Amino acid sequence: MTDVKPAATAGDDRAFREAMRTLAGGVVILTTWIEERPWGMTISACCSVSAEPPRVLVSVGHLTCVHAAIKAGNRFGVNVLGSDQKHIAEFGATPGQAKFLDTYLGESCLTEDTATPRVGDALAHLDCVVADQLEVSDHTLLVGDVERVTVAGDDREPLLYFDRSYRRVGGNL
Ligand SMILES: Cc1cc2nc3c(=O)[nH]c(=O)nc-3n(C[C@H](O)[C@H](O)[C@H](O)COP(=O)(O)O)c2cc1C
C-alpha cells in the first residue's frame, strides 16, 4: 500500500526535501564571466519556457558567485551535460570553491562563437540574455532569451540527478 505522508508545512522542510528527491532532472552548468574568465556552476533548476520566442528559466541562489556576475553582465550560458560529464557537475557544485572552467577544462570552454562560456562536449549550449527576473525567497528566477544554440548532435545520453545522486537514462518504457 502507498505510504501517504502529510503535506509539508512551512516548518517541515524534511517532507518537502523527500518529495523533491523523487523528481529526476537534467544537469546543467550555468556559465558566466568572472574577472573576465569562464566560470560555471551546477544547477538542475532549468527548463524550457517557450519555443517562440525561445526562452528558458533558471533558478539561482542569491549567495552564489554566479548570481552577482549574471546580474552584472545580464547574460548566462546553459550547458546541458552528458552522462560522461559527472566530474564537471561535481566540480561546479562544490560550495565555496573557485569554479573557473579554464583551470578545470582548459581552453575548450573559450570560444569566440558564443557570448557566454561553453563547456566543450556539452550536449547543448544556449547563449541567453536576461529578459526577466523574479526574486523568490533566497533565489532569483531568471528568464533568458536564447540568442544562440549549439548542439553536439551525437548520440550521448544526458546526465540526470535523482534521489541525491547522478544517474543515466535507463531506457524507453
Ligand atoms: C545536482 C545539483 C543541482 C543543483 N541545482 C542548483 C540550482 O538549480 N540552483 C542553485 O542556485 N544551486 C544549485 N545547486 C547548488 C550549487 O551548485 C552549489 O551550491 C554551488 O557550489 C554554489 O556555488 P558557490 O560556490 O558560488 O556558492 C545544485 C547542486 C547540485 C549538486
The ligand as an SDF file (V2000), in Angstrom:
LIG
                    3D

 31 33  0  0  0  0  0  0  0  0999 V2000
   22.5860   18.3230   -8.8480 C   0  0  0  0  0  0  0  0  0  0  0  0
   22.6730   19.7280   -8.2870 C   0  0  0  0  0  0  0  0  0  0  0  0
   21.7710   20.6880   -8.6930 C   0  0  0  0  0  0  0  0  0  0  0  0
   21.8380   21.9940   -8.2090 C   0  0  0  0  0  0  0  0  0  0  0  0
   20.9320   22.9160   -8.6470 N   0  0  0  0  0  0  0  0  0  0  0  0
   21.0350   24.1990   -8.2390 C   0  0  0  0  0  0  0  0  0  0  0  0
   20.1410   25.1740   -8.7690 C   0  0  0  0  0  0  0  0  0  0  0  0
   19.2490   24.8910   -9.5630 O   0  0  0  0  0  0  0  0  0  0  0  0
   20.3100   26.4730   -8.3650 N   0  0  0  0  0  0  0  0  0  0  0  0
   21.2880   26.8230   -7.4610 C   0  0  0  0  0  0  0  0  0  0  0  0
   21.3940   28.0280   -7.1380 O   0  0  0  0  0  0  0  0  0  0  0  0
   22.1450   25.9170   -6.9430 N   0  0  0  0  0  0  0  0  0  0  0  0
   22.0410   24.6160   -7.3130 C   0  0  0  0  0  0  0  0  0  0  0  0
   22.8960   23.6670   -6.8230 N   0  0  0  0  0  0  0  0  0  0  0  0
   23.8770   24.0610   -5.8090 C   0  0  0  0  0  0  0  0  0  0  0  0
   25.1310   24.7330   -6.3720 C   0  0  0  0  0  0  0  0  0  0  0  0
   25.6950   24.0400   -7.4650 O   0  0  0  0  0  0  0  0  0  0  0  0
   26.2070   24.8280   -5.2640 C   0  0  0  0  0  0  0  0  0  0  0  0
   25.6430   25.3190   -4.0890 O   0  0  0  0  0  0  0  0  0  0  0  0
   27.3780   25.7040   -5.6910 C   0  0  0  0  0  0  0  0  0  0  0  0
   28.5550   25.1780   -5.1540 O   0  0  0  0  0  0  0  0  0  0  0  0
   27.2630   27.1300   -5.2120 C   0  0  0  0  0  0  0  0  0  0  0  0
   28.3110   27.8900   -5.7510 O   0  0  0  0  0  0  0  0  0  0  0  0
   29.1540   28.9710   -4.9050 P   0  0  0  0  0  0  0  0  0  0  0  0
   30.4160   28.2740   -4.5060 O   0  0  0  0  0  0  0  0  0  0  0  0
   29.3440   30.1040   -5.8360 O   0  0  0  0  0  0  0  0  0  0  0  0
   28.2920   29.3500   -3.7210 O   0  0  0  0  0  0  0  0  0  0  0  0
   22.8310   22.3440   -7.2680 C   0  0  0  0  0  0  0  0  0  0  0  0
   23.7480   21.3690   -6.8450 C   0  0  0  0  0  0  0  0  0  0  0  0
   23.6560   20.0730   -7.3480 C   0  0  0  0  0  0  0  0  0  0  0  0
   24.6460   19.0270   -6.8840 C   0  0  0  0  0  0  0  0  0  0  0  0
  1  2  1  0
  2  3  1  0
  2 30  2  0
  3  4  2  0
  4  5  1  0
  4 28  1  0
  5  6  2  0
  6  7  1  0
  6 13  1  0
  7  8  2  0
  7  9  1  0
  9 10  1  0
 10 11  2  0
 10 12  1  0
 12 13  2  0
 13 14  1  0
 14 15  1  0
 14 28  1  0
 15 16  1  0
 16 17  1  0
 16 18  1  0
 18 19  1  0
 18 20  1  0
 20 21  1  0
 20 22  1  0
 22 23  1  0
 23 24  1  0
 24 25  2  0
 24 26  1  0
 24 27  1  0
 28 29  2  0
 29 30  1  0
 30 31  1  0
M  END
$$$$
